């Protein structure tokens, strides 16, 4: 069975052209999403993937960028389809993973994605090492300076006339404009 999927990413794009191309390609069902941004949900893609779940089914898209928003996303979708025995057909690029050339294309894409991920990791490690060599460490700056930590500790340890704590952690946190967990974190340090 041929299942079509299309996506438009902005409000001024119209899905009719994709729908017509998918219908002309013989798709029995066509699912269209209107989604923008890399994190936007795509419920119609989920439906299309549920429909294309048997070996021999084909998921058809007009262009590769309509299916996935990133190379990594495309590779993940390709693996999911491959595990199910579902072929991917991309009309404009002439890709069909039921053929040896189409499978090779996706394997090359997967290799490129893996290579790019390794390069990014290497650049990140190099950048962190260079920052450490200059005396910089990662993470947020402390909310309280050393003097403020000493004052907070003194306030916490201060007793009233009855021998009880003169200040609650909530009161200390309000004094310094931080949260209670921040005060507890600093009090726990030696």
C-alpha positions in Angstrom: 0.0 0.0 0.0 1.3 3.5 -0.8 0.9 6.1 1.9 1.6 9.7 1.2 2.9 12.3 3.6 3.4 16.0 3.1 4.2 19.0 5.3 4.0 22.7 5.0 6.1 24.7 7.5 4.6 28.2 7.3 1.1 29.5 7.2 1.5 31.0 3.7 2.5 27.7 2.1 -0.3 25.6 0.7 -0.4 21.8 0.9 -2.5 21.3 -2.3 0.5 20.9 -4.6 2.0 18.1 -2.4 -1.4 16.5 -2.0 -1.9 16.5 -5.8 1.6 15.0 -6.4 1.1 12.3 -3.8 -2.4 11.4 -5.2 -1.0 11.3 -8.8 1.8 8.9 -7.5 -0.9 6.4 -6.5 -1.1 7.0 -2.8 -4.2 5.4 -1.3 -4.0 7.6 1.8 -2.4 11.1 2.1 -1.5 12.7 5.4 -0.6 16.4 5.6 0.9 18.4 8.5 1.2 22.1 9.0 4.1 22.5 11.4 6.9 24.9 11.9 10.0 24.7 14.0 12.2 21.7 14.8 10.2 20.7 17.9 6.7 21.1 16.6 4.6 17.9 16.8 3.6 16.2 13.6 0.5 14.2 14.3 -0.2 13.4 10.6 3.3 11.9 10.3 2.5 9.7 13.3 -0.7 8.6 11.5 1.2 7.9 8.3 3.8 5.8 10.1 1.0 3.9 11.8 -0.6 3.2 8.4 2.7 2.2 6.7 3.4 -0.6 9.1 3.6 -3.8 6.9 6.5 -5.1 4.9 6.0 -4.0 1.3 4.2 -0.8 2.2 5.7 2.4 0.8 5.8 5.9 2.4 5.8 8.5 -0.3 6.9 12.1 0.1 7.4 14.8 -2.6 10.8 16.0 -1.2 13.1 14.7 1.4 13.0 17.8 3.5 9.2 17.4 3.9 9.8 14.2 5.8 12.5 15.1 8.2 13.7 18.4 9.6 17.3 17.3 10.1 19.6 14.7 8.7 19.6 12.9 12.1 15.7 12.9 12.1 15.7 11.5 8.5 18.1 8.7 9.5 16.0 7.8 12.5 12.8 7.7 10.4 14.6 5.7 7.7 15.7 3.1 10.3 12.2 2.8 11.7 10.8 2.2 8.2 13.6 -0.3 7.4 12.9 -2.3 10.5 9.2 -2.6 9.4 10.2 -3.5 5.9 8.5 -0.3 4.6 10.1 1.4 1.6 10.6 5.2 1.3 9.9 6.9 -2.0 10.9 10.5 -2.6 9.3 11.7 -5.8 11.3 14.8 -6.7 14.7 13.3 -5.9 14.0 9.9 -7.5 14.8 8.0 -4.3 13.3 4.6 -3.7 14.7 2.4 -0.9 13.2 -0.7 -2.5 16.1 -0.5 -5.0 19.8 -1.1 -4.2 20.6 2.5 -5.3 18.0 4.0 -2.9 19.3 1.9 0.0 22.9 3.0 -0.8 21.8 6.6 -0.7 20.4 6.3 2.8 23.5 4.4 4.0 25.7 7.2 2.7 23.4 9.8 4.5 23.8 7.7 7.7 27.6 7.7 7.3 27.7 11.5 6.8 25.5 12.1 9.8 27.7 9.8 12.0 30.8 11.6 10.7 29.3 15.1 11.4 28.3 14.0 14.9 31.8 12.8 15.6 33.2 16.1 14.4 30.9 18.0 16.6 31.8 16.0 19.6 35.5 16.5 18.9 35.1 20.3 18.5 33.2 20.4 21.8 35.9 18.4 23.7 38.6 20.7 22.1 36.7 23.8 23.2 36.2 22.6 26.7 39.9 21.7 27.0 40.9 25.1 25.8 38.6 26.8 28.2 40.0 24.7 31.1 43.5 25.6 30.1 42.5 29.3 30.5 41.1 28.6 33.9 37.5 28.6 33.0 35.0 26.0 34.0 31.6 25.2 32.7 28.2 25.7 34.3 26.4 28.7 35.8 28.1 31.3 38.0 27.4 30.7 41.7 24.3 32.5 42.9 26.1 33.6 46.0 29.6 34.9 46.4 32.0 33.6 49.2 31.1 36.6 51.4 27.4 36.0 51.0 27.8 32.3 51.7 29.6 33.1 55.0 26.8 35.5 55.9 24.1 33.0 55.1 26.0 30.3 57.2 26.3 32.8 60.1 22.5 33.6 59.9 21.7 29.9 59.8 23.8 29.1 62.9 22.6 32.2 64.8 20.5 31.3 67.8 17.8 33.4 69.6 17.4 33.8 73.4 15.6 30.4 73.6 18.4 28.6 71.8 16.4 28.1 68.6 17.5 29.2 65.1 17.0 32.9 64.7 16.5 32.6 60.9 14.7 30.0 58.8 16.2 28.9 55.5 13.2 30.5 53.8 14.0 33.8 55.5 17.7 33.5 54.5 16.8 32.7 50.9 14.5 35.8 50.7 17.3 38.0 52.2 19.7 37.0 49.4 17.1 36.7 46.6 17.7 33.0 45.9 15.7 29.8 46.4 15.8 27.5 49.5 17.6 24.8 47.6 20.4 27.3 46.8 20.9 28.0 50.5 20.8 24.3 51.4 23.4 23.6 48.7 25.8 26.2 50.1 25.2 25.1 53.7 26.1 21.5 52.8 29.5 22.6 51.5 32.3 22.6 54.0 
